[in-house]
Amino acid sequence: MNGFIGEFFGTMILILLGAGTGAGLNLNKSYAKGSSWLFVCTSWGLAVTMGVYVAGALGSDGHLNPAVTIPFALFGLFPWSQVLPYLLGQFLGAFVGAAIVILQFAPHFKASKGEAEGNTVGIFATRPAIKSPFYNFISETVATFGFVFILLNLGDFTQGLKPFIVGTLILVIGTGLGTTTGFAINPARDWGPRLAYTILPVPNGGSGEWWYAWVPMCGPLLGGIIAAAIKVAL
């Protein structure tokens, strides 16, 4: 159960802070309305840092991401017996984190009507800057490959200052590769909040845009698998 609990609370904190950034950036009458891409990447990097610290303290390896857990297991870097608890913790934690953000920003959702006023699924999940499914898929694959390959060379990334290194890695992935798709690089980070926005009573909420959801699911998984395969081969 430690793996499930650590992944649940770690991912919940990740999404609470990360999606909270998205809400503040997009919704009307927020002090952060219209902030820069660097603000977004820095906030998400720190959100991952804090999530990894929480997960590690509660007994998990701080994956917070199926694109880490599944490739690690496929190549013998993580026990298969822990895969299901980790995945459940990641997706459920992401959903709950998003639900709390919806509650936190309820007055701002009410003040923001539809796409024109920033009330979109983009607060919680990723959307492409240019709608091109093949290249969007390539973007997520490449970004996640870079993320997981570097992560594989950090050792135990829950210890000491390494969670901050992971956070800076997220920051530079975002600024360097994330401007095309919003860099999901994590199926749970995208699907859990996307589902929350779709089924919970978000004031003035719009579409969950599930037509795009295969990209942040499949691209990160492929990128992570390629990274783990190369690491093991070396």
Buried (B, 14 or more C-beta within 10 A) or exposed (E): EEBBBBBBBBBBBBBBBBBBBBBBBBBBEBEBBEBEEEBBBBBBBBBBBBBBBBBBEBBBBBBBBBBBBBBBBBBEBBEEEBBEBBBBBBBBBBBBBBBBBBEBBEEBBBBBBEEEBBBBBBBBBBBBEEEEEEBBBBBBBBBBBBBBBBBBEEEEBBEEEBBBBBBBBBBBBBBEBBEBBBBBBBBBBBBBBBBBBBEEEBBEBBEBBEEBBEBBBBBBBBBBBBBBEBBEEE
